[in-house]
Amino acid sequence: MSNQLCDCKIEPVFDSEKIPLSCPKTFEMLSKSPLGIFQLAGHTAKKWIERFHPDSLEEISDFTSLDRPGCLQGGMMDEYIAVKFGEKDALFLHNDLKPILDRSYGTLVYQEQIMEICWKIAGLTLAEADNIRKAVGKKKKDLMAQCKDMFVNGGFKKGYSKELMDQLWDWIDKFSGYGFNKSHAICYAMLAYKTAWAKTHLPTEFYTALLMT
């Protein structure tokens, strides 16, 4: 038996963790041809994605969160796109909300933003803010009603008007119909981006895998 070593060339193992997360070609393809892309190939997503034109992982996360019936019916997707592309200015009920909502163009997108409003505006503890997040996430109307007084009174004690706090609470209450968790959205966005990257740079492998699923 020969002791000669095999000289077969072994291709390097593909590592999805090393995919660059800011590839312009990937974002361009993703906006124009989302067929087969995780979370972005649905009917409504295809309708909106070209207008939205995400150019970062975080914006893909925003898109997957806004591409939901409540957001679409409430005009949140339209609002986000209009502000992003300079068609209108973001509107804030109070300047203190700007650090919380500025990155999402004044649009309330995530449950985590609710927690930050509860903490920084209403002066609640993080535990109390998390209880409101849970009430919002699970659409628990009875618990939401119990939380309202705590929220409004907390903000009033910090010097905000009762009118403002009532407006904010109405916004949060409306948000309970569509609110999403950012940690989940980022995971979805990462899978969507990596799928899009494969479609852009490894089309043969991408379409082979797509046809096999």
PyMOL commands that set and color helices and strands:
alter all, ss='L'
color gray80, all
select helices_A, chain A and resi 16-18+24-32+43-52+57-66+69-73+76-84+95-104+111-120+126-137+141-157+162-175+182-201+203-212
alter helices_A, ss='H'
color red, helices_A
deselect
rebuild
show_as cartoon
